[in-house]
Amino acid sequence: MQNLKKNLRELLKYPSAVIGIVLIVLLVAISVGTLIYIPRDEAVRLWRGGDQVWGQNPRTAPPVWTNWFRSEKLPETIVRDLDTEGTTVERSPRDMGENLVAVYTFEYTADDYPQDILLKFTSDYTNRNPFVSIYWITPDGREIRMTEQGIGYNTTYRAVQDDALERRVGGLSPEIGLFDDPNTEELDVLKGTYKVVVDALTFEDDSVVEEAELILHGKVFGWFGTDVQRRDLSIAILWGTPIALAFGLTASFGSSVFSMIFAAIGVWFGGWIDEAIQRVTEISLTLPFLSILIMVGTFYSKSIWTILWVTVLLTIFGSSIKTYRAIFLQVKESPYIEAAHAYGASNTRIVFSYLIPRMIPLLIPGLVLGVPSYVFLEATLAALSLGDPVLPTWGKVIYDAQSNGAVYNGFYYWILEPAVLLVLTGLAFAMVGFSLDRIFNPRLRDV
């Protein structure tokens, strides 16, 4: 315990180690919070959900905070339904059915036009479907008829697909024409209070319009933006954190510890056991590591657990065994090892109680420094479409961004967010690992 406190005090003397520790603690806190508030099944359901889950989100919208750096502010998504505060709803009975009049009011202060304008209707009827009339009222008092049409059980009206509305707003695309200021020659957004009036008629006593939802898709969304499928990237960014840490730490710990154990066993027992371990190591060093993982992911399984255990198995017999073996050969000749053997200590006790503990100071820095390479490995496999097909990860976000031409289309946030997190994760463990190496390696203390 005293040595632990001493080493910790030494570690905190390095500013780079302090920064690295802070970053690692932050990543761990994000991971724990994500696992608590977004359980695995819920994350998978959201990430694999379609329009029913993400229908209110705009497509490929950068994060809201990008507006902080813009002189002309992009619009955020506006959603209004029958239960929204400020919406007036009046239901009047008729001889057959009812008349629903809903008025949605919203303030528009952005400097750009929305991405799309939708109205989603849910109704219940037996034979005759309801009929709706929709009107758009601008801040300067103009009333524009958007559409008059029958609706089914679930109907979505998209203004940008309405050619008749386009003609009524002067040939402009509806999401532009409905917000355009008619008093200027150029296209300028008319800011102020807008109203959308939905006048719905039903024709049967038991027929009802259950919901009428107005959605104005903005051009910025959330803290991480959205992708081409309207998915909130925060799901993958947050869930990618525990996956990256779990994969990196488990793979680094497993390969480092087992490499040390096999090296100690080979040195102590010697003979054919040591020869076998060394020959397997030499063969393993010549194998194309990444190619084997690609083959496993292509022909066997893309499960992250399968990839993890194959990774550990392939890296156990790596160059680190050679390093550990060289040090164990020196430790084996130490007087206290000879004394333990002379007192009748078993081979297992000598290996695990005398040889391996001497290697712990060298194991810890190597273990920490090994984490970034495995984090990058998992992201690389996912970016090659060989990651876990179910879990949302940073690498999968990068793969989706590449597949949909994110850089070509200017959606830089889509690929930069996971890339920056990968760099920060690697940097955090590298800074702590190098500082630990200076503490535990006497030759580097004064360098």
Salt bridges, closest charged atoms under 4 A:
GLU10 OE2 - LYS13 NZ 3.26
ASP41 OD1 - ARG40 NH1 3.61
GLU42 OE2 - ARG45 NH2 2.79
ASP51 OD2 - LYS120 NZ 3.61
GLU98 OE2 - ARG91 NH1 2.59
ASP111 OD1 - LYS191 NZ 2.49
ASP112 OD2 - LYS219 NZ 3.31
ASP116 OD2 - ARG158 NH1 3.26
ASP140 OD2 - ARG142 NE 3.08
ASP227 OD2 - ARG231 NE 2.76
ASP274 OD2 - ARG325 NH2 2.70
GLU275 OE1 - ARG279 NH1 2.40
GLU282 OE2 - ARG279 NH2 2.75
GLU282 OE2 - LYS322 NZ 3.24
ASP400 OD2 - ARG231 NH2 3.09
